Amino acid sequence: MMNSKHSKIRWGFWIFFIPVFLWLFLLIILPHIELLRMSFFERKTGFTIANYAAFFTEPIYWLTFVRTATYSIIVTFIVLVIALPVSFYVTKVSGFKVQGFLMVLLLLPFWVSELIRVYGWMILLRESGVINKILVGMGFWNQPVEMLYNDAVMIMGLVYTSILFMVIPIIGVMESLDDSLIEAAYDLGAKKMVIWQKIIIPHCMPGIMSGSIVVFMLVLGSYLTPNLMGGKNSLWFTQQIYNQFITYFNWNQGAAFGFLLLLMSSGIIWVALRLTGQQLSEVVK
């Protein structure tokens, strides 16, 4: 009986493991290995590091990355500032039934694709859009104003498309915070800001860092939102990668830029973990 039971466990493991392994190997690992090989080669010269050197020798490339990384950090910070009070209200203020309803409201917009959500904002903000018609009709200005295709709108769109990935990890950690700690701090005369600084934020730090890493990586690698809402002047680094692959058919250069994006974004995350004193093993739990 024991041998039969162990045999079923082994078969169950392999039935689960083989599809997952094939999916990871064929669709993620193998393509990345091939792209890594391509990034160090050119058709004429063979092995070369020129594809990587071009990033540092051409100012447009590294300046675009700096701009992309800076805006990604700004978006991550804005998302965090919004997500903290939202998570606190959902977990500590609202009742059990209301909490479920609020979670559905948070999840509902993400049941449709990012493209549909971005186009929804474009319909609202374009020159002939709903908001312009309302404001012109109310007399706030005489003619429609183009609200799209600027950095402020692009940041707003990135915040909207990524906020759920910050709220969910923080809610998961904040639920384990003992309410009596907050009540005791209130009874001892602690101010709200002190409670946030000394109790809530330190307790939620693993969730904050986990959400920040996910949001930062998603925003840094975003293509649709900067391209559609930021317009031609958005200068997002993923557009440089897209241009190398699709516009110039230079797959070697595009592969090199892709790996540079991965390496430099990982470096930024490592610095953030060091500054906050968090361990990656704690953050990914």
C-alpha positions in Angstrom: 0.0 0.0 0.0 2.8 2.4 0.9 4.6 1.7 -2.4 1.4 2.3 -4.3 0.9 5.6 -2.4 4.5 6.8 -3.1 4.1 5.8 -6.8 1.0 8.0 -7.1 2.8 10.9 -5.4 5.7 10.6 -7.9 3.4 10.3 -10.9 1.4 13.3 -9.6 4.7 15.3 -9.2 5.8 14.5 -12.7 2.4 15.2 -14.3 2.6 18.7 -12.7 6.3 19.3 -13.2 6.7 18.4 -16.8 4.2 20.9 -18.3 5.6 23.7 -16.1 9.2 22.9 -17.0 8.4 22.7 -20.7 6.6 26.1 -20.5 9.5 27.8 -18.7 12.2 26.2 -20.8 10.6 26.6 -24.3 9.0 30.0 -23.8 11.3 31.8 -21.4 14.7 30.1 -20.8 15.5 29.0 -24.4 14.5 32.3 -26.1 16.5 34.3 -23.5 19.5 32.1 -24.2 19.2 32.7 -27.9 18.7 36.5 -27.4 21.8 36.5 -25.2 23.8 34.8 -27.9 22.5 37.2 -30.5 23.4 40.2 -28.4 27.1 39.3 -28.6 27.1 38.7 -32.4 26.9 40.6 -35.6 26.5 39.1 -39.1 29.7 40.7 -40.5 32.1 40.7 -37.5 30.9 37.7 -35.5 31.5 38.0 -31.7 31.4 41.6 -30.6 30.5 43.8 -27.7 29.6 46.7 -30.0 25.9 46.2 -29.4 26.4 46.9 -25.7 28.9 49.7 -26.3 26.4 51.5 -28.5 24.3 52.1 -25.5 27.0 54.1 -23.8 28.5 55.9 -26.8 25.1 57.2 -28.1 23.6 59.7 -25.7 20.1 59.2 -26.9 20.1 55.6 -25.6 21.4 56.1 -22.1 19.6 59.4 -21.6 16.4 57.6 -22.6 17.1 54.9 -20.0 17.8 57.5 -17.3 14.5 59.3 -18.1 12.6 56.0 -18.1 14.1 54.9 -14.8 13.5 58.3 -13.2 9.8 58.3 -14.3 9.4 54.7 -13.2 10.7 55.6 -9.7 8.3 58.6 -9.6 5.4 56.4 -10.6 6.3 53.7 -8.0 6.4 56.4 -5.3 3.0 57.8 -6.3 1.5 54.4 -6.5 2.8 53.7 -3.0 1.4 56.9 -1.5 -2.0 56.0 -2.9 -1.9 52.3 -2.1 -1.0 52.7 1.6 -4.2 54.5 2.7 -6.3 52.4 0.4 -4.9 49.2 1.8 -5.4 50.5 5.4 -9.0 51.4 4.7 -9.8 48.0 3.1 -8.1 45.9 5.9 -8.6 48.0 9.1 -11.6 50.3 8.6 -14.2 48.7 6.4 -16.3 45.8 7.6 -15.9 42.2 6.3 -18.8 42.4 3.8 -17.7 45.8 2.5 -14.1 44.6 2.3 -15.1 42.0 -0.3 -17.0 44.5 -2.3 -14.0 46.9 -2.3 -11.7 44.1 -3.4 -14.0 43.5 -6.4 -14.0 47.2 -7.2 -10.2 47.1 -7.2 -10.0 44.0 -9.3 -12.8 44.9 -11.8 -10.8 47.2 -14.1 -8.1 44.6 -14.4 -10.4 42.1 -15.9 -9.9 43.8 -19.3 -6.7 44.2 -21.1 -4.3 47.1 -20.6 -4.9 48.3 -24.1 -8.7 48.7 -23.5 -8.0 50.6 -20.2 -5.6 53.0 -21.9 -8.0 53.6 -24.8 -10.6 54.4 -22.2 -8.5 57.2 -20.8 -7.8 58.4 -24.3 -11.5 58.6 -25.0 -11.9 60.7 -21.9 -8.9 63.0 -22.4 -8.7 63.6 -26.1 -9.5 66.9 -27.7 -13.0 65.7 -28.7 -13.4 63.6 -25.6 -15.9 63.5 -22.8 -14.1 65.7 -20.3 -13.4 68.4 -22.9 -17.1 68.5 -23.9 -18.2 68.8 -20.3 -15.8 71.5 -19.4 -16.5 73.5 -22.6 -20.2 73.1 -22.0 -19.8 74.4 -18.4 -17.8 77.4 -19.6 -14.5 76.6 -18.0 -12.8 77.3 -21.3 -13.9 78.4 -24.8 -12.5 75.6 -26.9 -11.3 72.0 -26.4 -7.8 71.5 -25.1 -5.5 68.6 -26.0 -4.9 66.8 -22.7 -3.1 63.8 -24.1 0.5 63.3 -25.2 2.4 64.8 -22.3 4.4 63.4 -19.3 1.8 64.2 -16.7 -0.9 62.2 -18.5 1.5 59.4 -19.2 2.4 59.2 -15.5 -1.3 59.2 -14.6 -1.9 56.3 -17.0 1.1 54.3 -15.6 -0.2 54.8 -12.1 -3.6 53.6 -13.0 -2.4 50.5 -14.9 0.0 49.4 -12.1 -1.7 50.4 -8.8 -3.3 47.0 -8.2 0.2 45.3 -8.1 1.0 47.5 -5.1 -2.3 47.3 -3.2 -2.5 43.5 -3.2 0.9 42.8 -1.5 0.4 45.5 1.0 -3.1 44.3 1.9 -1.7 40.8 2.3 0.9 42.0 4.9 -1.3 44.6 6.6 -4.0 42.0 7.4 -1.5 40.3 9.8 -1.0 43.6 11.7 -2.5 43.3 15.2 -5.2 46.0 15.6 -4.3 46.2 19.3 -0.9 47.7 18.5 -2.6 50.6 16.7 -5.2 51.0 19.5 -2.5 51.0 22.2 -0.6 53.7 20.4 -3.7 55.8 20.2 -4.4 55.3 23.9 -0.8 56.4 24.7 -1.3 59.6 22.7 0.6 58.9 19.6 -0.2 61.0 16.6 -1.4 59.4 13.3 1.9 60.2 11.5 3.9 58.6 14.3 1.7 55.5 14.2 2.3 55.2 10.4 6.0 55.7 10.8 6.6 53.5 13.8 4.1 50.7 13.5 2.2 50.4 10.2 5.0 51.1 7.6 7.7 49.0 9.3 5.3 46.1 9.6 4.2 46.4 6.0 7.8 46.9 4.6 8.0 43.4 3.0 4.8 44.0 1.2 5.8 47.6 0.3 9.1 46.4 -1.2 7.4 43.5 -3.0 4.8 45.7 -4.6 7.5 48.4 -5.4 9.6 45.9 -7.2 6.7 44.6 -9.3 5.4 48.1 -10.1 8.9 49.4 -10.9 9.6 46.5 -13.2 6.2 46.7 -14.9 6.4 50.5 -15.5 10.1 50.3 -16.6 9.2 47.6 -19.2 5.8 49.2 -20.2 5.3 49.9 -23.9 1.6 50.5 -24.6 0.9 53.3 -22.0 3.9 55.5 -22.7 3.5 55.1 -26.4 -0.3 55.8 -26.5 -0.6 58.4 -23.8 2.8 60.0 -24.0 2.9 60.3 -27.7 5.9 60.5 -30.0 7.9 62.5 -27.5 7.6 60.1 -24.6 11.1 58.7 -25.2 10.6 55.4 -23.2 13.4 52.9 -23.4 11.1 50.0 -24.5 10.4 52.0 -27.6 14.1 52.0 -28.4 14.1 48.2 -28.0 11.0 48.0 -30.2 12.6 50.2 -32.9 15.7 48.0 -33.0 13.7 44.8 -33.4 10.8 46.0 -35.6 11.8 49.2 -37.3 15.5 48.6 -38.0 15.4 44.8 -38.0 18.5 44.9 -35.9 17.8 42.0 -33.5 21.3 41.9 -32.2 21.2 45.5 -31.0 17.6 45.0 -29.7 18.7 41.9 -27.7 21.6 43.8 -26.2 19.3 46.6 -25.1 16.9 44.1 -23.6 19.5 42.6 -21.4 20.9 46.0 -20.5 17.4 46.9 -19.3 17.2 43.7 -17.2 20.7 44.2 -15.7 20.3 47.9 -14.9 16.8 47.5 -13.5 18.0 44.7 -11.3 20.8 47.0 -10.1 18.3 49.7 -9.1 16.3 47.1 -7.2 19.4 45.9 -5.4 20.3 49.4 -4.4 16.7 49.9 -3.1 16.8 46.8 -1.0 20.2 47.8 0.5 18.9 51.3 1.3 15.7 49.9 3.0 17.6 47.1 4.8 15.3 44.4 3.3 16.3 41.0 2.2 15.0 39.6 -1.1 14.1 36.3 0.5 11.8 38.2 2.9 10.3 40.3 0.1 9.3 37.4 -2.2 7.6 35.3 0.5 
